Amino acid sequence: MSIPQQSALEQTVQAFGYANIMAFAREQALGLLQQRIAYYQSRVDYFSAKYGYDYATFCQQFHTLQSPTLLERENDSMEWETALDALGEYERDIHALV
């Protein structure tokens, strides 16, 4: 980035009320993390509602469930676990930024 570009960027973020580029970047990163958390929380909520269990209970009951099909349960299990893992990662990222 050239010096004139960097100067223009500094002026722009300051015009939006930020002290500097780092403060702006921090706020933008927090906003993106909050969006991701909301998305993955909605996925966790979906599966909890679908099965009527939290993930740990679902895993315990996995082989006793009659529906949906085994393939669908396996796919849901992987997606549910991924959503929980992502939630944990993004929540740790937020705590590191605040």
Beta strands, then each sheet from edge to edge (+ up, - down):
end
